[in-house]
Amino acid sequence: MTFGLFETLAFACLVLILGFFIVKKINFLRNYNIPEPVVGGFVVAIVLYILHATMGINFTFEGSLQTTMMLFFFTSIGLSAEFDKLKKGGKPLLIFVFLTGSFMIVQNVFGISVASLLGIDPSYGLIAGSITLTGGHGTGAAWAQNLTDIFQINGAMELAMACATYGLVMGGLIGGPVAKVLLKKKNIQPTKIIQERGVPIEMFENPDSNRRINVRNMIETLTMFAICLALGHLLYEYCKGSWLELPNFVWCLFVGVIIRNTISRSSNYIVNDHAVDVLGNTGLYLFLTIALMSLQLWQLQGLASQVLVILILQTVLMVLFAMFITFRVMGSDYDAIVLSAGHCGFGLGATPTAVANMQSITDKYGPSHKAFLIVPMVGAFFVDILNNLFIKLFVSYLS
């Protein structure tokens, strides 16, 4: 069954509402901050898997809507970023980049080592490492053919997609529980952090804050989004194939930053942050919902048992790294807890998963401006660059 644009949008909205309903009704999911899009999308993915296995029905959803929602989300990050706030990233931003890069190296060394201990080709450990876990489906697909040519791996593309699928699901599932353990350790209650800081929750972390949105400021905000998307796409096409080639979402984010700060410094116009936040979070939730309900879980059946063992151990490694290294190095405070949950998101899945993990925490415990500044910037600008550099080094070593 093939779903067009409107059918995909309607189905995604219903799945997202299902996610809200399930999380509201199940205390475990709510207490451990499991994001609603992950819950709804994964439940439906399981149902679709059962239909595929029992009746042979395949479901295909319109891919352009998922891409557009992702671009909406990253554009909102850019339009929310003022240079005065970016300066505050400073040292913590550099430290988090270092942590992220260090974990990629650890991820690959660990994957290769476990593969060798299990008696399989070490390159399988690389596939079940930063290529598909930190890199996701895009990096996995990009490197699959190269790995086939270099290491003569059969079914590298299918294996990469299966590993990335596993990572996307687990990245959205472990962030909340990791944060829950750390919050309990620091004795942080749902309202305590808000009272201590006295900060109105009106930032990107909580789009439900009670600020007025009317037709005019929503149209003005949509105009900024449209300009960012258009200019971002033009820059992406212009730089394709050059040394400046970057993913489309990075250009949209970059244009958003320029537009926001140009407006702030050259006019009296005040950007309605709440409108930006609502549109951005809508894009984030719909993107994750479509991504998860589109998962072809039957791909996981193709995972060799040894590769599945590597992935499970990689999940344990991510949890331990986030709890005992990311948390401590980033300051062992509330911001560090939110950053640790975010690291779980893109250490196994993707940047939108990281943001959803963090948002599920800040919705209950209060804002973390540092985390919502650092994680999207690192996820957008540094992760792919560092990951591809490290992958090249490890491929050269193994070959």
N, C-alpha and C positions, 0 to 999 in steps of 0.2 A: 504494500500500500504506500502510495506516494502522497505526501502532504504538501500543498502549495504554501505560498506566503501567508495567506490569511488563516488557513487551517492550522499551520504551524504556530502562529501567534495565539490563536484561540486555545489550542491544545496546551501550549506552554503556560498560559495564564491559569488554566484549570489545574495543571500539575503544580504550579507554584502555590495556588490556594490550598491544594491538598497538602503541600508541605507545611504551610502555616497551621493547618488544622491538626496534622499529626503531631507536630512539635508542641502545640498547645495542650494536647490530650495526654502526651506521654512525658512523665516527669523526668525520666532518664535523659531523653533528648534535650529537654529544656535545661536541666541542671548542668549538663555537660556541654552546653552551648553549641550543639550541632546545627549548622546553618540550614534554614528552611529549604532553600533551593536544592541543597545536597540531598536532603531527606526525600522531598517530593520527586526529584529527578531520578534518584536511585531506585525508589520503590517502583516507579513506572518502568524503568529500565529492566527490572526483574520481571515484571508482568509481561513486557514485550518479549523478553527472553523465553519465558514459558510458552507464549504463543508461537514463537519461532520453533521451539523444540518439539512442541506437540502437534502443531498444525502447519508448520513450514511457512508461516507468514513473515515477511520482512517488512519493516517500516522505514521509510526514508523521509526525512524532514528537510525543509528548505534551508540550505546552508547560509544563504546571504543574510537572513535575519539574525542568525547567531553572530556573524561577523559584525554586522551593524551595531548590535547591542554591545559588543565588546568595545568597539570604537567609541560609542557613547560614554561608556564607563571611563575609559582613559582620557577622553576629552574633558570630562568633569574633573578629573584629577588635575589637569592642566589649568582649567579655569578657576580652580580653588587655590592654586599655588601663587602666593605673592612672594616677591623676592625677599621681603623683610622676614617672612616665615622661613624661606629656604635657607637663609643665613643661619638660622637656628639649628639646621640639620648638622652643620659643621662636623665636629669630631665624632659624635655618635654615628653619623652617616658613614664616615670613613671606616669606623670600627665594624659596622654591620656589613659593609662591602667586604672587608677582610674576613669576617666570619663566614659569609656566604661563599666566598672563593675557597676558603679552607675546607668547608664542608663538601664542596664539589670534589676536591682532591681526595678527601677521606672516603667519599661515596664510591669513587672509581677504584681506589686501592682496595677497599673492602670488597667490592663486587668481584674484582679480578681474583683476589685472594680466595674468596669462598668458592668461586668457580673452579679454581685450581685444586682446592681441597676436595671438591665433589667429583673431580676427574673429568671435567668437561673443558672445552676450549675456553681459555681466559677471555676471549672476545665476547662471549655470552655475558660475562660479568660486567663488561663495559656497556653492553646494551641495557642491562638491568642496573645501570649506574646513572650517571648524570645525563647521559644521552636522552633517556626517556623520562627519568624521574624529575630532575631539575629542568630538563629541556622540554618535556611534554611531547605531544603528538607532532608538532611542527618540526622540532629538532630531530625527533626519532625518524620521521619520514625523510628528512633531508639527508641524514647519515646512513639510512638503510642500504641504499644502493652502493655507496662507497664501501661499506662493511662487507657487502656481498662480493664486490670485486676484489677487495684486499684479502679477506679471510675465507672466501668461498663458503659463506654461511647460507644454508638453504632456508628460505622463508624468513629472511631478515626483516622484511617489511611487516609481515603479519606478527612476528615476535615483538617488534618495536611498538606496534599499535596496541598489542595486548599489554605490554609492560606499562605503556603510557596510560592506558585505561585504568589499570590497577592503581597507578600512582595518583591519578586524578581523584579517584574515589577515596583512597586512604588519606590523601592530603586534606580532604574536607572532613574526614571523620576523626582524626587524631588531634587536631588543633584545639578543639574545645576541651576534651578531657585533660590534655597537657596543661592548659590554662587553669582548669578546675583544681588540679592538684597543687599548682603553684599559688593560686589564690587562697586555698585553704592553708597552705604553709605560711603565708604572710598574713593570715587572718584578715583578709579584705572582704568586707560584706558588700552586698549590692548597692547600698546607699552611702556607705562610709566614705568612699573616695570622692563622691560628689560633694558631700558636706565639707570635707577637708579643703578641697580646692576652691569651692565657691564659684565654679565655672559654669555659666549657662550652657546647657547641652544644645547648641545650635550649629554644630559643625558637621562635617561630612560623616562623622561617626554615627550620627543619629539624625536621619532625615525626617523623623517624626516630630521634631520640635515644633512648638506652636508659633510659627511665624507666618505672616499672611502672604499668600500668593494670589495674584489676580491675573486676568487675561493679558494685560499689557506687559507686566514683567515676565510672564511666561513666554510671550511672543518674543520679547527682547532676548531672553535667555536662549530660546530655540534658534534665534538668528545667529547668536554667537556660536552655538553648537554647529549649525549648518556651515558657517564660514570655516570653522576649525576642520570639519570633516572634508570640505572641498579643498582647502589649501593643503591640508595634510596629505590628501590623495595625490594632488598635483606634485608635491615635493617627493612623495614616494616614487611616483612614476619617473620623475626627472632624474632622481639619484639611483634608480635601479641599474645594477651592473657596475656602478662606480664604487670607489672606496668609501663613499658616504652612504651606501645602501643600508637602510635600517627598516625594521618592520613598519607597516602602515600605522599601527597604533602609537608608535613612538613619535612619528611626525605629528599626529593629531594632538598628542599630549604637549609636544613642544610648541605648536601653534597656539594651543590654549594658554600656555604660560605667557607667551609674548602678548597675546591679546589682553589677558587679564591685567598684566602689569602696565601695558601701554595705556589702557583705560584708567587705571588707578592713578597714574602719575600725570596724565595730560588733560584730565577732565574732572568735572565734579560728579560725574555719573557714578552711582554706587551699584556694583553688581549684586544682584539678589542671590546670596549664597544658598539660601534655602531652595530656590528654584533649581540652581545648579545641582545641589545635593540630591533632590528628588529625582531629577532626570537621570543623573549618574547612577544612583542606586537602583532605579528601575532597570536601566541597562545592565547593571551587574547581575541582578537577580534573574532577569530573563536570559542573559547569556549563560549563566551557570545551569539554569533549568534546562535549556535546550541542549547544552553540551552533555549533561548527564542523561537526559531521557533519550538522547541519540546514541548512547553507548551501545555498541554491539557486544554484549557480554559473552556471547558464544565464542568470541575471539580468545577469551581466557582459557577455553578448553584446549587450545593449541599449545598452551604453555607446558613445556617439559617440567616434570616434577622438580628437577634440579634448579631450573630458573625460578620456579615458584618459591623454593626455599630461599634463594637469594633475595627475592623481593620481600618476603616476610622478614628476613633478617635486616634488610635495608630499612624497613619500617621501624623496627626496634631501634636501630641505630639513629634514625631521625628523632625519635622520641627522647632517647638518652642525650643526644647532642643538644636538643632544644632546652631540656630541663636542666642540664648540668653545665653547659657551656654558654649557649646563647643567653640564657637567663642571667647567669652570673657575670659574664663579660659586659652585658648591656646595662648592668647596674643593680640587679636584684630587686627592682622596685616594680610598681604597677605597669609602667611603660615597658619594662623588660618582659613582663608576663605577656602583654599584648604582642610584642615583637616576637616572642617565642612561638606563640600560636600562629602568627603570620609566617614565620620561617618554616613551620610544618607545612603550611599551605603551598608555598612554591618550592620547598625542598623536595616534595613528592609530586606536586601537581602543577599549579599555575598561579600567576599573580592574582587574578580575580578570586581564586579559591583562598589565597592568603588574606585578601581584604574581607571576604565573607567570614572567615574564621575570626578575624579581629572585630568585625562589626557585631558578631553574635555575643562577644564579650562586652564591648563598650555600650551596647544597648542596655545592659543590666548593671554594669559597674561604673559607668562614667567614661568620659572622653579620654583619649590618649593621642594628643596632637602630634607628639613625636613619632609614634608608631605609624600614624596615617600619613605622615610626611615622608618617613624613611622607606617603608616597605614598597610603595608604588614606584618611587624613584629608583630604588635598587632593582626591583623587578623589571622595570621598563628599560633602564639604560645599561645596567652593569651585568645582569645575570647572563643574558645571551652572549655578550661579548666575551666574558670570562669563560663561560662554559665551552664555547666553540674553540677557544684557545687551548683549554685543558684537554678537550677531546682530541684535538690534533696531536698534542704531545703524547697522550696515552696510546693513540693509534700508531704513531711512529715507533713508540717503545715496543708495542706488541708485534709489530710487523718486522 
